Amino acid sequence: MIKEPSISKLANGVYLSWRDLGVSATATKVKRITDSRIICELYVETTRPAMPPTLYFGDYSVLSLSHRRDLERLLKNQDGNIDWMELLNQASYRIAKSYQRGEPMQTVRSIDEVPPLQFLLSPYLPLGHPTVLFGDGGSGKSFIAIYLAVIARLPWVNNQCGIRVANPDEPKTVVYLDYESTKDDFTRRIIKIADGAELGLVDIKYRRCYEPLTDEIDDLINIVGKADLVIIDSIGAACAGDLNGSDIPTRFFNAIRKFNTTTLCLFHQNKSGELYGNRFFWNYARMVWEVKKVQSPGEPQLTWGIYNEKYNEGMLREPQAIEVEFNGSGVTFQSTDIANVPELVASATTSVKMHNKDKINLFLKTGPKTVSDLAIEIGASDAVIRKTLNAHKDMFEKVGDEWQLIA
């Protein structure tokens, strides 16, 4: 009779130890393939004298009796003094139970105290939740992500874009998982940001990644540790399979949930200008931002328009605009009124989910306009525009044939 093993729960698996036998088993990358099949990577190791330290390493089908018998024969050939079938039965049961258990049930009461909603970086990253930033290729998603990483890391409280940092006296641990570029490219951008604002030393944890995130989530959890922010660049490259199916986004967001921290996930747009892939990429994100870039060829300046298209826990945030200037070895960032950039105003009112009231507000920041002018710009009927203007006379006033913002 073999004593029950001691058990240590891993991020995506379990460690079992039969100390009196000098045998341990580590199951990692545990996942369900079908209703009747759970697989993992299994390491069987020993400290028994005159034995190799690793007795088995390979795939293991947890619920398969035939696989268990095959492994029993292999292990018995190496050491016939242990009841390997009983040990494997215990291991299989514990691995399956560990995978199926999940977190314990809790009772939530209306009188419980709960902390207010917070942002790690306001208004962009809600604390402890996944945010998606998407846009066309070359729009600047990675540069924005690295800029936010620097703000969080220092923290850079007096940044020129007014981005507020939670607990501003505490430096944040930031991990950047890069599936698209190189360490040298990442480093050059960090240097430009640091030089442009004379920040001095900025250090961010970086890992160049190749394998699908879901396949190496155990290793990544150990790498990430207790990071305050994890940035994934990008979702498409971090996933394996058909991005238009529902399984891939479900597995991806279930995996990053195990980081138990704030995540920023970069993604591309489709031909229609919407978030690429299955709708679940949109549904699982708690906040979604879209970025658009305005830049003339050969000019060292550009402007980003960053539009909040989804936020599960409150009102959509105002569209943001950031002016970027490359100057020598550095780059500087400065917030600006999006109304100063007509191309970004047009993008906000045509491709971004905004109320007509907010669209009108943006256009009238550029000057008074008639109902017909607003209807053409926004793509709505005169009747809808007129109704919206009259419903918000606390914001808009009519002077002659034109409407303007109330000063």
C-alpha positions as CSV (number, residue, x, y, z in Angstrom):
1,M,0.0,0.0,0.0
2,I,1.5,3.3,-1.1
3,K,0.9,6.4,1.1
4,E,-0.9,9.3,-0.6
5,P,1.6,11.9,-2.0
6,S,2.1,15.4,-0.9
7,I,0.7,17.8,-3.4
8,S,1.7,21.3,-4.6
9,K,-0.5,23.1,-7.1
10,L,1.3,24.7,-10.0
11,A,-0.1,27.4,-12.4
12,N,-1.3,24.8,-14.9
13,G,-0.5,21.5,-13.3
14,V,0.5,19.8,-10.1
15,Y,3.6,18.5,-8.3
16,L,3.3,15.2,-6.4
17,S,5.9,13.7,-4.0
18,W,6.1,10.3,-2.5
19,R,9.0,11.2,-0.1
20,D,9.2,7.7,1.5
21,L,9.8,6.2,-1.9
22,G,12.1,9.0,-3.2
23,V,9.8,9.5,-6.2
24,S,8.1,12.7,-7.5
25,A,5.9,13.4,-10.5
26,T,5.4,16.9,-12.1
27,A,2.4,17.4,-14.4
28,T,2.5,20.6,-16.5
29,K,0.5,22.0,-19.4
30,V,-2.6,20.1,-18.3
31,K,-5.4,20.6,-20.7
32,R,-8.6,18.9,-21.8
33,I,-8.7,17.7,-25.4
34,T,-12.1,16.0,-25.4
35,D,-14.7,15.3,-22.7
36,S,-13.0,12.0,-22.0
37,R,-9.3,13.0,-22.5
38,I,-7.0,15.1,-20.4
39,I,-3.4,15.3,-21.4
40,C,-0.3,16.8,-19.8
41,E,3.5,16.7,-19.9
42,L,4.7,14.4,-17.2
43,Y,8.1,14.2,-15.5
44,V,8.7,11.2,-13.2
45,E,11.9,11.7,-11.1
46,T,13.6,9.9,-8.3
47,T,16.3,10.3,-5.7
48,R,16.6,6.5,-5.2
49,P,20.2,5.3,-5.2
50,A,21.7,3.8,-8.3
51,M,18.9,5.1,-10.4
52,P,18.8,7.8,-13.1
53,P,17.2,11.0,-11.8
54,T,14.7,11.2,-14.6
55,L,12.6,8.0,-15.1
56,Y,10.2,9.4,-17.6
57,F,9.5,12.6,-19.4
58,G,6.8,12.9,-22.1
59,D,3.2,13.3,-23.0
60,Y,0.7,11.5,-20.7
61,S,-3.0,10.8,-21.2
62,V,-4.3,11.2,-17.7
63,L,-7.6,9.2,-18.1
64,S,-6.2,6.5,-20.4
65,L,-5.8,3.1,-18.6
66,S,-3.8,1.7,-21.6
67,H,-1.4,4.6,-21.4
68,R,-1.0,4.1,-17.7
69,R,-0.2,0.4,-18.3
70,D,2.4,1.3,-20.9
71,L,4.1,3.7,-18.5
72,E,3.9,1.1,-15.7
73,R,5.9,-1.4,-17.8
74,L,8.5,1.3,-18.7
75,L,9.0,2.3,-15.0
76,K,9.0,-1.3,-13.7
77,N,11.8,-2.1,-16.1
78,Q,13.9,0.5,-14.3
79,D,12.8,-0.3,-10.8
80,G,10.8,-3.4,-10.0
81,N,10.5,-2.7,-6.2
82,I,7.7,-0.1,-6.5
83,D,4.0,-0.7,-7.2
84,W,4.0,1.6,-10.2
85,M,0.4,1.0,-11.2
86,E,-0.9,2.1,-7.7
87,L,1.4,5.1,-7.9
88,L,0.2,6.1,-11.4
89,N,-3.4,5.6,-10.3
90,Q,-2.8,8.1,-7.5
91,A,-1.0,10.5,-9.8
92,S,-3.7,10.3,-12.5
93,Y,-6.5,10.9,-10.0
94,R,-4.7,13.9,-8.4
95,I,-3.8,15.4,-11.8
96,A,-7.4,15.1,-13.0
97,K,-8.9,16.5,-9.8
98,S,-6.4,19.4,-9.7
99,Y,-7.3,20.3,-13.3
100,Q,-11.1,20.1,-12.6
101,R,-11.2,21.7,-9.2
102,G,-10.8,25.4,-10.1
103,E,-11.2,28.1,-7.5
104,P,-13.5,27.5,-4.4
105,M,-17.0,28.7,-4.3
106,Q,-17.5,32.0,-2.4
107,T,-20.6,33.8,-1.1
108,V,-20.9,37.5,-2.2
109,R,-23.0,39.8,0.0
110,S,-24.4,43.2,-0.7
111,I,-22.9,44.4,2.6
112,D,-19.3,43.3,1.6
113,E,-16.7,46.0,1.3
114,V,-15.1,46.2,-2.1
115,P,-12.5,48.6,-3.4
116,P,-13.5,51.2,-5.9
117,L,-12.7,50.7,-9.6
118,Q,-9.1,51.6,-10.3
119,F,-6.9,52.1,-13.3
120,L,-3.3,51.1,-13.4
121,L,-2.9,53.8,-16.0
122,S,-5.8,56.1,-16.4
123,P,-7.6,56.3,-18.8
124,Y,-6.2,53.4,-20.7
125,L,-5.7,50.3,-18.5
126,P,-8.2,49.2,-15.8
127,L,-6.5,47.6,-12.9
128,G,-6.4,43.8,-13.0
129,H,-8.3,43.4,-16.3
130,P,-7.4,42.7,-20.0
131,T,-7.3,45.7,-22.4
132,V,-7.0,45.3,-26.1
133,L,-5.4,48.0,-28.3
134,F,-5.9,47.5,-32.0
135,G,-5.2,49.2,-35.2
136,D,-3.8,48.9,-38.7
137,G,-0.3,47.7,-39.3
138,G,2.2,50.6,-38.8
139,S,-0.3,52.7,-36.8
140,G,2.0,52.7,-33.7
141,K,0.5,50.2,-31.4
142,S,3.8,48.8,-30.2
143,F,5.2,52.3,-29.6
144,I,2.2,53.3,-27.6
145,A,2.5,50.1,-25.5
146,I,6.1,50.7,-24.8
147,Y,5.4,54.3,-23.9
148,L,2.7,53.1,-21.4
149,A,5.2,50.5,-20.1
150,V,7.7,53.2,-19.3
151,I,5.1,55.4,-17.6
152,A,4.1,52.4,-15.4
153,R,7.6,51.3,-14.6
154,L,9.2,54.4,-13.2
155,P,6.4,55.6,-12.6
156,W,6.5,58.6,-14.8
157,V,4.0,60.8,-13.0
158,N,4.7,64.1,-14.8
159,N,4.4,62.7,-18.3
160,Q,3.2,65.2,-20.9
161,C,0.0,63.3,-21.8
162,G,-1.6,63.5,-18.3
163,I,-1.7,59.7,-17.9
164,R,-2.3,59.0,-14.2
165,V,-0.6,56.1,-12.4
166,A,-2.1,54.1,-9.6
167,N,0.0,54.3,-6.4
168,P,2.4,56.8,-8.0
169,D,5.1,56.4,-5.4
170,E,5.7,52.7,-6.2
171,P,7.6,51.5,-9.3
172,K,5.7,48.9,-11.2
173,T,7.1,45.6,-12.6
174,V,6.3,45.4,-16.3
175,V,6.8,42.3,-18.5
176,Y,6.8,42.7,-22.3
177,L,6.1,39.4,-24.3
178,D,7.1,40.1,-27.9
179,Y,5.8,37.8,-30.6
180,E,6.5,40.1,-33.5
181,S,9.8,42.1,-33.2
182,T,13.3,41.8,-31.7
183,K,15.0,42.8,-28.5
184,D,17.1,45.3,-30.4
185,D,14.0,47.0,-31.8
186,F,12.4,47.1,-28.4
187,T,15.6,48.5,-26.8
188,R,15.9,51.3,-29.5
189,R,12.4,52.5,-28.6
190,I,13.1,52.4,-24.9
191,I,16.2,54.5,-25.5
192,K,14.3,57.0,-27.6
193,I,11.6,57.5,-25.0
194,A,14.1,57.8,-22.2
195,D,16.4,60.2,-24.1
196,G,13.5,62.4,-25.3
197,A,12.3,63.1,-21.7
198,E,15.7,62.7,-20.0
199,L,14.4,59.9,-17.8
200,G,17.7,58.2,-17.1
201,L,17.6,54.5,-16.5
202,V,14.5,52.6,-17.6
203,D,14.4,48.8,-17.2
204,I,11.6,46.6,-18.4
205,K,11.5,42.8,-18.4
206,Y,11.4,41.6,-22.0
207,R,11.0,38.2,-23.6
208,R,11.1,37.3,-27.3
209,C,8.4,34.6,-27.8
210,Y,7.9,32.0,-30.5
211,E,5.5,29.4,-29.2
212,P,1.7,29.9,-28.8
213,L,1.1,31.6,-25.4
214,T,-1.4,28.9,-24.4
215,D,1.2,26.1,-24.9
216,E,3.8,27.7,-22.6
217,I,1.5,29.3,-20.1
218,D,3.2,27.5,-17.1
219,D,6.6,28.8,-18.1
220,L,5.2,32.3,-18.7
221,I,3.5,32.4,-15.3
222,N,6.8,31.7,-13.6
223,I,8.5,34.4,-15.8
224,V,5.8,37.0,-15.1
225,G,5.6,36.3,-11.4
226,K,3.9,39.1,-9.6
227,A,4.2,41.7,-12.4
228,D,1.9,44.7,-12.3
229,L,1.5,44.8,-16.1
230,V,1.9,42.3,-18.8
231,I,2.0,43.5,-22.4
232,I,1.4,40.9,-25.2
233,D,2.5,42.0,-28.7
234,S,0.5,40.7,-30.4
235,I,-2.6,38.5,-30.0
236,G,-2.5,37.1,-33.5
237,A,1.1,36.0,-33.3
238,A,0.6,34.6,-29.7
239,C,-2.2,32.3,-30.8
240,A,-2.1,29.1,-32.9
241,G,-5.0,28.2,-35.1
242,D,-8.0,29.8,-36.8
243,L,-8.5,33.3,-35.3
244,N,-12.0,33.3,-36.7
245,G,-13.1,30.4,-34.5
246,S,-14.4,30.7,-30.9
247,D,-11.9,28.3,-29.4
248,I,-8.7,30.4,-29.9
249,P,-9.9,33.6,-28.1
250,T,-11.4,31.5,-25.3
251,R,-8.2,29.7,-24.7
252,F,-6.1,32.8,-25.0
253,F,-8.1,34.9,-22.5
254,N,-8.4,31.9,-20.1
255,A,-4.6,31.7,-20.2
256,I,-3.8,35.3,-19.6
257,R,-6.4,35.3,-16.8
258,K,-3.9,33.1,-14.9
259,F,-1.4,36.0,-14.8
260,N,-3.8,37.5,-12.3
261,T,-2.7,41.1,-13.2
262,T,-3.3,43.9,-15.6
263,T,-2.8,43.0,-19.3
264,L,-2.5,45.0,-22.5
265,C,-2.9,43.0,-25.6
266,L,-2.1,44.4,-29.0
267,F,-4.1,43.3,-32.1
268,H,-4.6,44.1,-35.7
269,Q,-7.7,45.2,-37.6
270,N,-9.5,43.4,-40.4
271,K,-10.3,44.8,-43.9
272,S,-13.4,46.5,-42.5
273,G,-11.3,48.4,-39.9
274,E,-12.7,46.3,-37.0
275,L,-11.0,44.1,-34.5
276,Y,-9.6,41.1,-36.3
277,G,-10.9,37.5,-35.8
278,N,-13.7,36.1,-33.9
279,R,-16.1,38.3,-32.0
280,F,-15.0,36.7,-28.7
281,F,-11.7,38.7,-28.9
282,W,-13.9,41.7,-28.4
283,N,-16.2,40.1,-25.9
284,Y,-13.6,38.9,-23.5
285,A,-11.6,42.2,-23.4
286,R,-12.9,44.4,-20.6
287,M,-11.7,47.6,-22.4
288,V,-10.9,48.1,-26.1
289,W,-9.1,51.0,-27.7
290,E,-8.5,51.7,-31.4
291,V,-5.5,53.7,-32.6
292,K,-5.2,55.7,-35.8
293,K,-2.2,57.6,-37.1
294,V,-1.9,60.9,-39.0
295,Q,1.6,61.6,-40.5
296,S,2.8,63.2,-43.7
297,P,5.6,61.4,-45.6
298,G,9.1,62.5,-44.6
299,E,7.9,64.4,-41.6
300,P,9.3,63.7,-38.1
301,Q,6.0,64.4,-36.4
302,L,2.8,62.3,-36.2
303,T,-0.4,62.4,-34.2
304,W,-2.2,59.4,-32.7
305,G,-5.9,59.3,-32.3
306,I,-6.8,56.7,-29.6
307,Y,-10.5,55.9,-29.3
308,N,-12.3,54.0,-26.6
309,E,-14.7,51.6,-28.2
310,K,-15.6,49.4,-25.2
311,Y,-15.5,49.6,-21.4
312,N,-17.5,47.0,-19.4
313,E,-17.4,48.9,-16.1
314,G,-18.4,52.4,-17.0
315,M,-18.8,55.1,-19.5
316,L,-16.6,55.2,-22.6
317,R,-13.6,57.5,-22.2
318,E,-13.1,60.6,-24.4
319,P,-11.1,60.2,-27.6
320,Q,-7.4,60.9,-26.9
321,A,-4.8,62.5,-29.2
322,I,-1.1,62.4,-28.7
323,E,1.5,64.4,-30.8
324,V,4.8,62.6,-31.3
325,E,8.0,64.2,-32.5
326,F,11.2,62.4,-33.3
327,N,14.2,64.7,-32.6
328,G,17.7,63.3,-33.0
329,S,18.1,60.3,-30.7
330,G,14.9,61.0,-28.7
331,V,11.2,61.1,-29.1
332,T,8.7,63.3,-27.2
333,F,5.0,62.9,-26.5
334,Q,2.4,65.7,-25.9
335,S,-1.3,65.4,-25.5
336,T,-3.4,67.6,-27.7
337,D,-7.1,68.3,-28.4
338,I,-8.3,65.8,-31.0
339,A,-10.4,68.6,-32.5
340,N,-7.1,70.1,-33.7
341,V,-6.6,67.2,-36.2
342,P,-9.5,67.1,-38.7
343,E,-8.5,63.6,-39.9
344,L,-8.8,62.2,-36.4
345,V,-12.1,63.9,-35.8
346,A,-13.4,62.3,-39.0
347,S,-12.1,58.9,-37.8
348,A,-13.8,59.3,-34.5
349,T,-17.2,60.1,-36.0
350,T,-17.2,57.5,-38.7
351,S,-15.4,54.4,-37.4
352,V,-15.7,54.7,-33.7
353,K,-18.7,53.8,-31.6
354,M,-19.7,57.2,-30.3
355,H,-23.0,58.8,-29.5
356,N,-24.2,61.5,-32.0
357,K,-23.9,64.1,-29.1
358,D,-20.2,63.4,-28.8
359,K,-19.6,63.4,-32.5
360,I,-21.3,66.8,-32.8
361,N,-19.3,68.0,-29.9
362,L,-16.1,67.1,-31.7
363,F,-17.0,68.7,-34.9
364,L,-18.2,71.9,-33.4
365,K,-14.8,72.3,-31.6
366,T,-13.5,73.2,-35.0
367,G,-16.1,76.0,-35.4
368,P,-19.8,76.6,-36.0
369,K,-21.7,74.4,-38.5
370,T,-25.1,74.1,-40.0
371,V,-27.3,71.0,-39.5
372,S,-26.6,69.9,-43.1
373,D,-22.8,70.3,-42.6
374,L,-23.0,68.1,-39.4
375,A,-25.2,65.5,-41.1
376,I,-22.7,65.1,-44.0
377,E,-19.7,64.9,-41.7
378,I,-21.3,62.4,-39.3
379,G,-23.3,60.4,-41.8
380,A,-26.7,60.9,-40.2
381,S,-29.9,62.5,-41.4
382,D,-30.7,66.2,-40.8
383,A,-33.6,65.1,-38.6
384,V,-31.4,63.0,-36.3
385,I,-28.8,65.8,-36.0
386,R,-31.5,68.4,-35.4
387,K,-33.1,66.2,-32.7
388,T,-29.7,65.7,-31.0
389,L,-28.9,69.4,-31.0
390,N,-32.2,70.4,-29.5
391,A,-32.0,67.6,-26.8
392,H,-28.7,69.0,-25.6
393,K,-29.1,72.8,-25.4
394,D,-26.9,72.8,-22.4
395,M,-24.0,72.0,-24.8
396,F,-25.1,73.5,-28.1
397,E,-26.7,76.8,-29.1
398,K,-28.0,78.1,-32.4
399,V,-26.7,81.4,-33.9
400,G,-28.4,82.2,-37.1
401,D,-28.3,79.2,-39.3
402,E,-25.4,77.6,-37.5
403,W,-24.9,75.7,-34.3
404,Q,-21.9,76.2,-32.0
405,L,-20.7,75.1,-28.6
406,I,-21.8,77.0,-25.6
407,A,-18.8,78.9,-24.3
